[in-house]
Amino acid sequence: MIVFDPEEPRNIRPAAAGGAIAGAAEPGSGTRPAQSASTVAGLTWRLALAQGAFYVTTGVWPLIGPRTFQAVTGPKTDFWLVRTVGMLIAVIGAVVARAGMRRRVEPETVALAAGSAAGLAAIDVVYAARGRISKVYLLDALAEIAIVGGWLGLSAAKRATQSASPDHRQ
C-alpha cells in the first residue's frame, strides 16, 4: 500500500508492514496515532511563515512609522537603537519566513526562530517588570512565548514521529 500526503505531494512512501499506515494506532488499542512526519513538516513551515511575517512587520514598523510605533510603545530617547533592533528583527523574520516559503526549515533556522523568540520574551518581561519599558511589551512577550511553545511542541512531535518510524525502531 502507498501512502500519499496531500500536504506534501513529494512525500509518497510505502506503508508499514501489513498495510498499516506508519504512526497509526492499532485498531482497538485506545491510543491516539502519532503525528505523521508530513503533518509535522507542514506545521513547521507554517509556523516559520507566521513568525517570519510577524517579525518582518514588527521589525520594519519603527523604520517606516516611528510616530505610530512610539504612540503604542512609548517615547524613546535613543531612536537609533530602536531602528537597529527593528532591522535585526526584520532580518531574522525574513530568514525564517524564507525557510517557511521553501518548506525547508532546518534545525539552525528553528534554533534562530525559537532562540530569538525566547530572548525577546525575556527582555520584554524583565524590563516591563522593572518599569524600564511600557507594559504593552508584555503583549509581545505573550506572542513570543506562544512562538516558543509552538517550536517546542513541533520539536517534540518530530522526535515522537522519528522514534515511531520503522527506520528508527530496532
Backbone hydrogen bonds in HBPLUS format (Angstrom, degrees):
<---DONOR---> <-ACCEPTOR-->    atom                        ^
c    i                          cat <-CA-CA->   ^        H-A-AA   ^      H-
h    n   atom  resd res      DA  || num        DHA   H-A  angle D-A-AA Bond
n    s   type  num  typ     dist DA aas  dist angle  dist       angle   num
A0015-ALA N   A0001-MET O   2.79 MM  14  5.46 161.0  1.83 163.3 158.5     1
A0003-VAL N   A0013-ARG O   2.94 MM  10  5.61 175.1  1.95 170.1 171.1     2
A0013-ARG N   A0003-VAL O   3.30 MM  10  5.61 159.9  2.34 148.9 153.8     3
A0008-GLU N   A0005-ASP O   3.06 MM   3  5.46 140.8  2.22 110.0 120.3     4
A0011-ASN N   A0008-GLU O   2.83 MM   3  5.48 164.6  1.85 127.6 132.8     5
A0016-ALA N   A0020-ALA O   2.90 MM   4  5.34 126.2  2.20 164.4 179.4     6
A0019-GLY N   A0016-ALA O   3.06 MM   3  5.79 132.8  2.29 145.5 148.0     7
A0024-ALA N   A0021-ILE O   2.97 MM   3  5.56 158.9  2.01 142.2 143.4     8
A0034-ALA N   A0023-GLY O   2.86 MM  11  5.00 131.2  2.10 149.6 155.3     9
A0029-SER N   A0026-GLU O   2.97 MM   3  5.36 155.1  2.04 141.3 138.6    10
A0039-THR N   A0036-SER O   3.09 MM   3  5.17 122.7  2.43  97.3 111.7    11
A0040-VAL N   A0036-SER O   3.05 MM   4  6.39 164.1  2.07 157.9 161.3    12
A0041-ALA N   A0037-ALA O   2.89 MM   4  6.09 158.9  1.93 147.0 153.6    13
A0042-GLY N   A0038-SER O   2.88 MM   4  5.98 154.2  1.95 139.7 146.7    14
A0043-LEU N   A0039-THR O   2.95 MM   4  6.23 157.0  2.01 150.0 155.8    15
A0044-THR N   A0040-VAL O   2.87 MM   4  6.03 146.6  1.98 144.9 155.1    16
A0045-TRP N   A0041-ALA O   3.05 MM   4  6.38 166.5  2.07 157.9 157.8    17
A0046-ARG N   A0042-GLY O   3.17 MM   4  6.25 149.7  2.27 138.0 146.8    18
A0047-LEU N   A0043-LEU O   2.90 MM   4  6.07 155.1  1.96 145.8 151.9    19
A0048-ALA N   A0044-THR O   2.98 MM   4  6.24 158.1  2.03 149.6 156.0    20
A0049-LEU N   A0045-TRP O   2.96 MM   4  6.17 155.7  2.02 141.8 147.9    21
A0050-ALA N   A0046-ARG O   2.92 MM   4  6.17 163.4  1.95 149.7 154.2    22
A0051-GLN N   A0047-LEU O   2.86 MM   4  6.01 173.6  1.86 156.8 158.7    23
A0052-GLY N   A0048-ALA O   2.87 MM   4  5.86 158.4  1.92 144.1 151.3    24
A0053-ALA N   A0049-LEU O   2.89 MM   4  6.06 161.7  1.92 150.6 155.0    25
A0054-PHE N   A0050-ALA O   2.98 MM   4  6.17 162.4  2.01 150.1 155.3    26
A0055-TYR N   A0051-GLN O   2.86 MM   4  6.06 163.1  1.88 155.9 160.0    27
A0056-VAL N   A0052-GLY O   2.86 MM   4  6.03 164.7  1.89 153.4 157.8    28
A0057-THR N   A0053-ALA O   2.97 MM   4  6.02 166.3  1.99 147.9 152.3    29
A0058-THR N   A0054-PHE O   2.93 MM   4  6.09 171.1  1.93 151.5 154.4    30
A0059-GLY N   A0055-TYR O   2.72 MM   4  5.55 141.7  1.86 140.5 151.8    31
A0060-VAL N   A0056-VAL O   2.99 MM   4  6.06 159.7  2.03 149.0 152.3    32
A0061-TRP N   A0057-THR O   3.16 MM   4  6.12 135.4  2.37 138.6 150.0    33
A0063-LEU N   A0060-VAL O   2.88 MM   3  5.05 129.7  2.14 105.0 120.2    34
A0064-ILE N   A0060-VAL O   2.96 MM   4  6.23 150.9  2.05 163.9 172.9    35
A0065-GLY N   A0061-TRP O   2.77 MM   4  5.51 151.2  1.85 158.4 165.2    36
A0069-PHE N   A0065-GLY O   2.93 MM   4  6.07 160.4  1.97 159.4 165.9    37
A0070-GLN N   A0066-PRO O   3.01 MM   4  6.10 161.2  2.04 141.6 145.9    38
A0071-ALA N   A0067-ARG O   2.86 MM   4  6.04 140.9  2.02 142.1 154.2    39
A0072-VAL N   A0068-THR O   3.13 MM   4  6.31 145.1  2.26 144.0 150.5    40
A0073-THR N   A0069-PHE O   2.89 MM   4  6.04 169.6  1.90 153.8 157.4    41
A0074-GLY N   A0070-GLN O   2.79 MM   4  4.72 138.5  1.96 124.3 130.5    42
A0081-LEU N   A0078-ASP O   3.04 MM   3  5.60 136.7  2.24 110.8 121.1    43
A0083-ARG N   A0079-PHE O   2.97 MM   4  6.23 159.5  2.01 148.9 153.8    44
A0084-THR N   A0080-TRP O   2.97 MM   4  6.17 149.7  2.06 138.6 147.2    45
A0085-VAL N   A0081-LEU O   2.94 MM   4  6.17 170.4  1.95 155.1 156.4    46
A0086-GLY N   A0082-VAL O   2.86 MM   4  5.99 159.7  1.90 147.5 154.2    47
A0087-MET N   A0083-ARG O   2.88 MM   4  6.05 156.9  1.94 146.7 152.2    48
A0088-LEU N   A0084-THR O   3.02 MM   4  6.31 161.4  2.05 150.7 155.6    49
A0089-ILE N   A0085-VAL O   2.89 MM   4  6.13 163.0  1.92 155.9 160.3    50
A0090-ALA N   A0086-GLY O   2.91 MM   4  6.09 156.3  1.96 146.9 153.9    51
A0091-VAL N   A0087-MET O   2.93 MM   4  6.17 154.8  1.99 149.6 156.1    52
A0092-ILE N   A0088-LEU O   2.96 MM   4  6.21 164.0  1.99 151.8 156.0    53
A0093-GLY N   A0089-ILE O   2.89 MM   4  6.07 161.9  1.92 147.9 153.5    54
A0094-ALA N   A0090-ALA O   2.86 MM   4  6.11 150.3  1.95 144.9 152.9    55
A0095-VAL N   A0091-VAL O   3.00 MM   4  6.26 160.1  2.04 153.6 158.0    56
A0096-VAL N   A0092-ILE O   2.95 MM   4  6.19 169.7  1.96 158.6 161.3    57
A0097-ALA N   A0093-GLY O   2.82 MM   4  5.87 161.4  1.85 148.5 154.6    58
A0098-ARG N   A0094-ALA O   2.91 MM   4  5.96 153.7  1.98 141.0 148.4    59
A0099-ALA N   A0095-VAL O   3.14 MM   4  6.41 155.3  2.20 146.4 152.2    60
A0100-GLY N   A0096-VAL O   3.09 MM   4  6.41 154.1  2.16 144.3 151.6    61
A0101-MET N   A0097-ALA O   2.78 MM   4  6.08 153.3  1.85 152.6 160.6    62
A0102-ARG N   A0098-ARG O   2.98 MM   4  6.18 149.1  2.08 146.0 153.6    63
A0104-ARG N   A0099-ALA O   3.05 MM   5  5.41 162.8  2.08 160.1 159.7    64
A0103-ARG N   A0100-GLY O   2.98 MM   3  4.77 143.6  2.12  94.7 106.2    65
A0109-THR N   A0106-GLU O   2.96 MM   3  5.30 125.0  2.27 107.3 121.3    66
A0110-VAL N   A0106-GLU O   3.08 MM   4  6.48 155.4  2.14 153.5 161.1    67
A0111-ALA N   A0107-PRO O   2.91 MM   4  6.16 156.6  1.97 147.4 153.7    68
A0112-LEU N   A0108-GLU O   2.96 MM   4  6.20 156.4  2.01 142.5 148.8    69
A0113-ALA N   A0109-THR O   2.82 MM   4  6.01 166.3  1.84 152.7 156.6    70
A0114-ALA N   A0110-VAL O   2.80 MM   4  5.87 173.1  1.81 156.8 158.5    71
A0115-GLY N   A0111-ALA O   2.84 MM   4  5.55 152.4  1.91 137.1 146.6    72
A0116-SER N   A0112-LEU O   2.94 MM   4  5.84 155.3  2.00 139.2 146.3    73
A0117-ALA N   A0113-ALA O   3.10 MM   4  6.25 162.7  2.13 145.1 150.0    74
A0118-ALA N   A0114-ALA O   2.89 MM   4  6.08 161.1  1.92 150.6 156.0    75
A0119-GLY N   A0115-GLY O   2.90 MM   4  6.01 162.2  1.93 147.5 152.7    76
A0120-LEU N   A0116-SER O   2.89 MM   4  6.06 165.2  1.91 153.2 157.2    77
A0121-ALA N   A0117-ALA O   2.93 MM   4  6.04 156.8  1.98 146.2 153.0    78
A0122-ALA N   A0118-ALA O   2.99 MM   4  6.19 161.5  2.02 148.7 153.4    79
A0123-ILE N   A0119-GLY O   3.03 MM   4  6.28 164.1  2.06 150.7 154.7    80
A0124-ASP N   A0120-LEU O   2.90 MM   4  6.06 164.7  1.92 149.8 154.4    81
A0125-VAL N   A0121-ALA O   2.95 MM   4  6.15 168.5  1.96 156.2 158.4    82
A0126-VAL N   A0122-ALA O   2.94 MM   4  6.01 173.0  1.94 156.5 158.4    83
A0127-TYR N   A0123-ILE O   3.00 MM   4  5.91 166.1  2.02 150.6 154.6    84
A0128-ALA N   A0124-ASP O   2.99 MM   4  5.80 145.8  2.11 138.5 148.0    85
A0129-ALA N   A0125-VAL O   2.96 MM   4  5.95 156.3  2.01 145.1 151.9    86
A0130-ARG N   A0126-VAL O   3.09 MM   4  6.32 142.4  2.24 139.5 149.6    87
A0132-ARG N   A0127-TYR O   2.93 MM   5  5.22 133.1  2.15 161.4 168.0    88
A0133-ILE N   A0127-TYR O   3.26 MM   6  5.72 151.6  2.35 123.6 122.7    89
A0131-GLY N   A0128-ALA O   3.10 MM   3  5.02 150.2  2.20  97.5 106.7    90
A0137-TYR N   A0134-SER O   3.14 MM   3  5.96 164.9  2.16 119.7 123.4    91
A0138-LEU N   A0135-LYS O   2.92 MM   3  5.54 161.7  1.95 116.5 122.6    92
A0139-LEU N   A0136-VAL O   3.02 MM   3  5.60 147.8  2.12 112.4 120.5    93
A0141-ALA N   A0137-TYR O   2.92 MM   4  6.26 150.5  2.01 142.2 151.0    94
A0142-LEU N   A0138-LEU O   3.03 MM   4  6.32 147.9  2.14 139.4 146.4    95
A0143-ALA N   A0139-LEU O   3.19 MM   4  6.55 156.6  2.24 145.0 150.5    96
A0144-GLU N   A0140-ASP O   2.85 MM   4  6.15 161.9  1.88 157.0 162.4    97
A0145-ILE N   A0141-ALA O   2.84 MM   4  6.02 157.2  1.89 150.7 156.8    98
A0146-ALA N   A0142-LEU O   2.98 MM   4  6.19 153.5  2.05 145.0 152.1    99
A0147-ILE N   A0143-ALA O   2.99 MM   4  6.29 151.0  2.07 146.1 154.1   100
A0148-VAL N   A0144-GLU O   2.92 MM   4  6.25 162.1  1.95 151.7 155.9   101
A0149-GLY N   A0145-ILE O   2.87 MM   4  6.08 160.2  1.90 147.5 153.4   102
A0150-GLY N   A0146-ALA O   2.89 MM   4  6.14 148.4  1.99 143.1 151.7   103
A0151-TRP N   A0147-ILE O   2.99 MM   4  6.36 160.5  2.03 155.3 159.3   104
A0152-LEU N   A0148-VAL O   2.87 MM   4  6.14 160.9  1.91 155.2 160.9   105
A0153-GLY N   A0149-GLY O   2.85 MM   4  5.96 161.0  1.89 147.8 153.3   106
A0154-LEU N   A0150-GLY O   2.94 MM   4  6.11 160.1  1.98 149.6 155.0   107
A0155-SER N   A0151-TRP O   2.93 MM   4  6.02 150.7  2.01 142.5 150.8   108
A0156-ALA N   A0152-LEU O   2.97 MM   4  6.22 157.9  2.02 148.7 154.1   109
A0157-ALA N   A0153-GLY O   2.93 MM   4  6.15 156.6  1.99 145.9 152.9   110
A0158-LYS N   A0154-LEU O   2.86 MM   4  5.99 152.6  1.93 144.2 151.5   111
A0159-ARG N   A0155-SER O   3.02 MM   4  6.28 158.8  2.07 146.2 151.5   112
A0160-ALA N   A0156-ALA O   2.94 MM   4  6.17 158.6  1.98 148.2 154.3   113
A0161-THR N   A0157-ALA O   2.88 MM   4  6.04 155.2  1.94 146.0 152.9   114
A0162-GLN N   A0158-LYS O   2.90 MM   4  6.10 159.0  1.95 149.1 154.8   115
A0163-SER N   A0159-ARG O   2.90 MM   4  6.09 158.1  1.95 149.0 154.9   116
A0164-ALA N   A0160-ALA O   3.00 MM   4  6.08 134.2  2.22 137.1 148.9   117
A0165-SER N   A0161-THR O   3.09 MM   4  6.18 119.7  2.47 137.8 151.8   118
A0165-SER N   A0162-GLN O   3.29 MM   3  5.23 147.1  2.40  95.3 104.6   119
A0168-HIS N   A0165-SER O   3.06 MM   3  5.58 146.3  2.18 113.7 122.4   120
